[in-house]
Amino acid sequence: MVEIIVTLLIAISAAYFLYKNIKKKASGSCDCGHCSKSCSVRKTK
Protein backbone atom coordinates (compact mmCIF):
# COMPACT_ATOMS: atom_id res chain seq x y z
CA MET A 1 0.00 0.00 0.00
CA VAL A 2 2.82 2.42 0.86
CA GLU A 3 4.53 1.70 -2.46
CA ILE A 4 1.37 2.65 -4.34
CA ILE A 5 1.06 5.93 -2.45
CA VAL A 6 4.71 6.82 -3.06
CA THR A 7 4.39 5.94 -6.75
CA LEU A 8 1.27 8.08 -7.07
CA LEU A 9 2.98 11.02 -5.37
CA ILE A 10 5.94 10.75 -7.73
CA ALA A 11 3.69 10.47 -10.79
CA ILE A 12 1.54 13.42 -9.74
CA SER A 13 4.62 15.53 -9.03
CA ALA A 14 6.12 14.68 -12.41
CA ALA A 15 2.87 15.52 -14.20
CA TYR A 16 2.64 18.84 -12.35
CA PHE A 17 6.18 19.88 -13.26
CA LEU A 18 5.70 18.83 -16.89
CA TYR A 19 2.46 20.82 -17.09
CA LYS A 20 4.14 23.85 -15.54
CA ASN A 21 7.08 23.69 -17.98
CA ILE A 22 4.82 23.19 -21.00
CA LYS A 23 2.66 26.12 -19.93
CA LYS A 24 5.73 28.37 -19.58
CA LYS A 25 7.12 27.28 -22.94
CA ALA A 26 3.76 27.86 -24.65
CA SER A 27 3.56 31.39 -23.27
CA GLY A 28 7.01 32.16 -24.67
CA SER A 29 8.84 32.14 -21.36
CA CYS A 30 12.07 30.33 -20.78
CA ASP A 31 11.57 27.04 -18.92
CA CYS A 32 15.16 26.40 -17.85
CA GLY A 33 14.45 27.42 -14.26
CA HIS A 34 17.38 29.79 -13.78
CA CYS A 35 17.07 32.39 -16.51
CA SER A 36 18.50 35.86 -16.28
CA LYS A 37 18.16 38.86 -18.54
CA SER A 38 21.22 37.67 -20.46
CA CYS A 39 19.57 34.37 -21.41
CA SER A 40 20.17 33.28 -24.99
CA VAL A 41 16.49 32.35 -25.38
CA ARG A 42 15.43 35.88 -24.47
CA LYS A 43 18.04 37.43 -26.78
CA THR A 44 16.58 35.64 -29.82
CA LYS A 45 13.12 37.08 -29.26
C-alpha positions in Angstrom: 0.0 0.0 0.0 2.8 2.4 0.9 4.5 1.7 -2.5 1.4 2.7 -4.3 1.1 5.9 -2.5 4.7 6.8 -3.1 4.4 5.9 -6.7 1.3 8.1 -7.1 3.0 11.0 -5.4 5.9 10.8 -7.7 3.7 10.5 -10.8 1.5 13.4 -9.7 4.6 15.5 -9.0 6.1 14.7 -12.4 2.9 15.5 -14.2 2.6 18.8 -12.4 6.2 19.9 -13.3 5.7 18.8 -16.9 2.5 20.8 -17.1 4.1 23.9 -15.5 7.1 23.7 -18.0 4.8 23.2 -21.0 2.7 26.1 -19.9 5.7 28.4 -19.6 7.1 27.3 -22.9 3.8 27.9 -24.7 3.6 31.4 -23.3 7.0 32.2 -24.7 8.8 32.1 -21.4 12.1 30.3 -20.8 11.6 27.0 -18.9 15.2 26.4 -17.8 14.4 27.4 -14.3 17.4 29.8 -13.8 17.1 32.4 -16.5 18.5 35.9 -16.3 18.2 38.9 -18.5 21.2 37.7 -20.5 19.6 34.4 -21.4 20.2 33.3 -25.0 16.5 32.4 -25.4 15.4 35.9 -24.5 18.0 37.4 -26.8 16.6 35.6 -29.8 13.1 37.1 -29.3 
